[in-house]
Amino acid sequence: MIEKVIIMGAAGRDFHNFNVYFKDNARYRVIAFTASQIPSIENRFFPTELAGGLYPEGIPIYPETQLPDLIREHRVDLVALSYSDIPHVEVMHKASIAMANGADFILIGATYTMLRSKRAVVAVCAVRTGCGKSQTTRKVCEILRGRGKKVVAIRHPMPYGDLRTQIVQRFSSYEDFEKHRCTIEEREEYEPLVEQGIIVYAGVDYARILEAAENEADVIVWDGGNNDTPFYFPDAHIVLFDPHRPGHELLYYPGETNMLMADIAVINKVDTASPENIEKVRSNIRRHAPKAEIVMAESPVLVTDPDRIRGKRILVVEDGPTLTHGDMSFGAGAIAARTYGARELVDPRPFSVGTIEEIYRQYPHIGSVLPAMGYSKNQIGDLEHTINDADCDLVLFATPIQLTRLVSINKPALRVLYEYRDHGEPRLEEVLLKRLKCV
């Protein structure tokens, strides 16, 4: 019997799960993908060029809100949840919707979807988005290059445009960002690594991506997205924890899975979190992932001219996903503003327009900071408009990229950077090299 399937996704893990689990498998007939979390990724097709011989017309992608109707209309047998950073209770809400409308509900096993590499693989993952994966990935690349290894990073997928042109993407220069029409969110992940001299791969087909990366690398660093599990079997699995959100390591899918699989558990941001919260996270790791070696780390904020902040009314622009589905009300920018004596954090909400105004309605937990949302030209325009209308003395950008390259603003601006720093012993380099036989 052929089972009719809907894959619930967010333009990334869903496509990977299709490629390794459902594609060319005559047992299944994938009726549709549904899309959530990321704006404007629905109402398009997973193209024939990627879907394989069983789908000569491609596979449609619908908004997730249409899931109940799609199940009933097509008499769907199976719904496969294939995206990340969801509260455990929300996973069961989605399961209940599927089952109430007549379909089974599955979560595909983490290791089942991992591909094997001919090279050593270091995976950098997390229990929530916004834990500090990016700076940790950069630190891992620095450690490995310091040992004379050729390092290539493969980034968790972010194919938000024309999927036919995003099958395998290679980034080694700023021109590549323009060539691939990257969103702000993509550039935030790729640009800091490229500035470091690291080649970055991403796209849709992670078997073909792996083959290309292996031709250039001694070691591959998997740069994870959200709190998703790796697409490749890691030789060293690093998992980031955030003591500003203690207990979340037990409450979100599939972040808890990452915790249980961790070789190295990095408790980040210990320089700004309370001792009680740090200890709660450490206790959870020791109880649930006793084989993981714990490393303590800081994410110090770096500002080139901090005196410009003191006494000023500051508009803080933070990393978007950390604030939205990462559930944080502030980030590194707010920490820097308070650390260096800002007189006031200007509330951007009264000045927000269009899609930015909608973000505040959708995520009411966000505080007096502005998420750097830019999934489309229209949204980038709304972001620019909001910044330019805000009544402030200085704009403090705490995004991983130089945002002023993409938006034109009418007021002074300053950039906040943040990097990985060990907090005592053991150091990340020590425990990582102990895990890797190739170095």
Secondary structure, 3 states (H helix, E strand, C coil): CCEEEEEEECCCHHHHHHHHHHCCCCCEEEEEEEECCCCCCCCEEECHHHHCCCCCCCEEEEEHHHHHHHHHHHCCCEEEECCCCEEHHHHHHHHHHHHHCCCEEEECCCHHHCECCCCEEEEEEECCCCCCHHHHHHHHHHHHHHCCCCEEEEECCCCCCCHHHCCEEEECCHHHHHHCCCCHHHHHHHHHHHHCCCEEEEECCHHHHHHHHHCCCCEEEEECCCCCCCCECCCEEEEEECCCCCCHHHCEECHHHHHHHCCEEEECCCCCCCHHHHHHHHHHHHHHCCCCEEEEEECCEEECCHHHCCCCEEEEEEEHHHHCCCCCCCCHHHHHHHHCCCCEECCCHHHCCHHHHHHHHHCCCCCCCEEECCCCHHHHHHHHHHHHHCCCCEEEEECCCCHHHCCCCCCCEEEEEECCEECCCCCHHHHHHHHCCCC
